[in-house]
């Protein structure tokens, strides 16, 4: 089966750097997949993407060696099954708050006897290879998003679940859960404390810790702190930032 190189990097203690698509453009997906990210995720939670365009987005990523992931919108087994069947090599699962939820996700993503995923992976088989059924359990990456107060409290139990490979912190929702505003440049002290608790919970379970970030400076800082599963901005932010920087450099007044 095709190896999941992003998962291998995490298991080796190396950073796996990726980004996320919120715009439903296969062309942008293909452009970013040729840049050199270790993984790229199609976002189904906060974006214009849906199951209807997911296959095309994954196909665009798969023109390169970049690993295709999907952030599903919820923990519903239907989204887990459809994302994997269409060729995702991993799922990012939002708002995981208990070990029971994490275990349910792993079972939904795993074939028997580990779980109850049913057979029928047209693109999974095509992309992964003829031994997909036997190899999927080792290659599929499952990331649990820890982004609530309750999730922080239960992080060690969540990360101890067999089959959860990494956590992924959403600083915005974590801030909101702790009573603060999202999208701030400097996180509040209790948010930073929660982030450290999550990281230590993942490391205690022998798993990689991950976080969503927006600048290379923040990525380097978090990597130095021990984070390895790094989400670096999103497609729409890259478009907006690039256009804004170019326009601001143009002299329009004579």
C-alpha angles and dihedrals in degrees: 000000000000107000120244097232094186091056090047090054091052092049089051091052093250126133117261108202122200145149139213137245118222095161116075096231119130088191093058088044091054093046092052092044089059093054096076108260115156091225140001126200129210106219116223095167106063106013148071091265122109140168086274095067099025096098093055092049092051092047090054091054092045092063084082139040091262112120114244117225133172130214102213119213096236141348094275113138091226093064092044092051096044095047093051094042090054091056108272110152092206145002133229108210120204128225100005104177107164141034088243091059091047091050091050090052092050092050092049090051096045133076119232136313090033094039145347104260108146123229121259115098108156097171095024089061093042094049099034100041141247093298092055093124093057097036103041094086091061099040105038111094120216118196120187114209111223104196108135138072090248092050091053090051092053099035097117092052092045094050092046091064110112108243097033103112102182144349125238120204120214101203094191097056091038089056091049091049090054092050102264137113121265126233097043123148095223117041119223117259094250090052090052089048090052091049090053091049091052092048093050091047091055094046092048088058092048092250132128119258119224140188141180114242138170108210136048089233091059091045092054091047094050093045088054087052091056104267115140111170099071126183109197113200125294138270096258092049090052091051093047095045094047094048092045093050093050095045093048089056094056118097108225099167119076 
